[in-house]
Amino acid sequence: MGAGVAIDVAAAVATDGVASSVTKSVNVVSKSKGLVSTSKNTGKAISKPNITKPYKRPSNATTSSMRKYVNEVGKKTGCAKCGNTSDKYIAGYKKALVEEYYETGTIDKTNMRSNSAIQPECSTCSNQEGAAMSRYSKQKKKEHGFN
């Protein structure tokens, strides 16, 4: 490994008398700001994206056909988060777009417009997720100096 990089490796083995599972965690830290992040439980270091501007939600992130799809699915399954039923569902992303942006540096727009990327959410769960992602976005903007 190059200078300025430290690696901490920890392993835990089940102590119930049966070696049923082994969990590894690897923590990679670089003194060079923003070059490497921790890859949880994979043992692989991953490069952090170079974020040069704050997240901005893409225009028309959900389409009318996607909204129709979540209402059809929601009527059969209920809210993907709480299970409650409703007359109308909101298309919630399984992986929030703002998280995808700050973790990868981009948004996969093909996936963004795919029905497999969304799930039906009731208004309560959607509002809670929106509030949580707003807090997350503000924190990330602060971390990246976009105040």
C-alpha positions in Angstrom: 0.0 0.0 0.0 1.1 3.5 -0.7 2.2 6.0 2.0 -0.5 7.6 4.1 -2.9 4.6 4.0 -3.8 2.6 7.1 -5.9 -0.6 7.1 -7.7 -2.0 10.0 -9.1 -5.5 9.7 -11.3 -7.2 12.2 -12.9 -10.6 12.1 -15.5 -12.0 14.4 -16.4 -15.7 14.6 -19.6 -17.1 16.2 -18.9 -18.2 19.8 -21.8 -20.6 20.2 -19.6 -23.6 19.8 -20.4 -23.8 16.1 -18.3 -21.8 13.6 -21.4 -21.0 11.7 -20.4 -17.6 10.4 -17.4 -15.4 10.0 -17.9 -11.6 9.6 -15.1 -9.5 8.3 -14.9 -5.7 8.3 -12.3 -3.7 6.6 -11.7 -0.1 7.3 -9.5 1.8 4.9 -8.5 5.3 5.7 -6.4 7.6 3.6 -4.7 10.8 4.7 -5.4 12.2 1.2 -8.8 13.7 1.7 -11.6 12.0 -0.1 -9.7 9.4 -2.1 -10.8 6.2 -0.5 -13.9 5.1 1.5 -14.7 2.1 3.6 -16.3 -0.8 1.8 -18.4 -2.5 4.4 -17.8 -6.2 4.8 -16.4 -6.7 1.3 -12.7 -6.3 2.0 -12.4 -3.9 -1.0 -11.4 -0.3 -1.0 -13.6 1.9 -3.2 -12.8 5.4 -4.5 -15.0 8.2 -3.4 -16.6 10.2 -6.1 -15.4 13.7 -6.8 -18.5 15.7 -5.9 -18.1 19.2 -7.4 -21.6 20.5 -7.0 -24.6 19.9 -4.7 -27.3 17.4 -5.6 -30.1 18.6 -7.7 -33.0 16.3 -8.3 -33.4 15.6 -12.0 -36.4 17.0 -13.9 -39.2 14.5 -14.3 -37.5 11.9 -12.0 -40.8 9.9 -12.1 -43.0 9.6 -15.1 -46.8 9.3 -15.2 -46.4 5.6 -16.2 -44.3 5.0 -13.1 -46.9 6.7 -10.9 -49.6 4.6 -12.5 -47.5 1.5 -11.9 -47.0 2.2 -8.1 -50.7 2.7 -7.7 -51.5 -0.7 -9.4 -48.8 -2.5 -7.3 -49.8 -0.6 -4.1 -53.5 -1.7 -4.4 -52.3 -5.3 -4.3 -49.4 -5.1 -1.8 -49.9 -1.9 0.2 -47.2 0.5 1.2 -43.7 -1.1 0.8 -42.5 0.4 4.1 -45.4 0.0 6.5 -47.9 -2.3 4.7 -50.8 0.1 5.1 -53.3 0.4 2.3 -54.3 3.7 0.6 -56.3 5.0 -2.3 -53.2 6.6 -3.8 -49.5 5.7 -3.5 -46.3 7.7 -4.1 -43.5 6.4 -6.2 -40.6 6.1 -3.7 -37.2 5.1 -4.9 -35.8 2.0 -3.3 -32.4 3.8 -3.3 -33.0 7.5 -2.8 -31.6 9.5 -5.7 -29.8 11.9 -3.3 -28.0 9.0 -1.7 -27.0 7.5 -5.1 -25.6 10.9 -6.1 -23.4 11.4 -3.0 -22.3 7.8 -3.0 -21.5 7.4 -6.7 -21.1 11.0 -8.0 -23.9 10.5 -10.5 -27.5 9.3 -11.0 -28.2 6.3 -13.3 -31.0 8.0 -15.3 -31.9 4.8 -17.1 -32.5 3.0 -13.8 -34.1 6.1 -12.4 -36.9 5.8 -14.9 -37.3 2.0 -14.4 -40.2 0.5 -12.5 -37.7 -1.8 -10.7 -36.2 1.3 -9.0 -39.4 2.4 -7.3 -41.9 1.1 -4.8 -45.4 2.1 -3.6 -45.3 4.3 -0.5 -48.2 5.8 1.5 -48.1 9.5 2.0 -46.9 9.2 5.6 -43.9 7.0 4.8 -43.1 9.1 1.7 -43.1 12.3 3.8 -40.9 10.6 6.5 -38.4 9.5 3.8 -38.5 12.9 2.2 -37.7 14.6 5.5 -34.9 12.1 6.2 -33.4 12.6 2.8 -33.6 16.4 3.2 -31.6 16.1 6.4 -29.1 13.8 4.6 -28.7 16.2 1.7 -28.1 19.2 4.0 -25.5 17.2 5.9 -23.7 16.1 2.6 -23.8 19.7 1.3 -22.1 20.8 4.6 -19.5 18.0 4.4 -18.6 19.0 0.8 -18.5 22.8 1.6 -21.6 23.7 -0.4 -23.2 25.8 2.4 
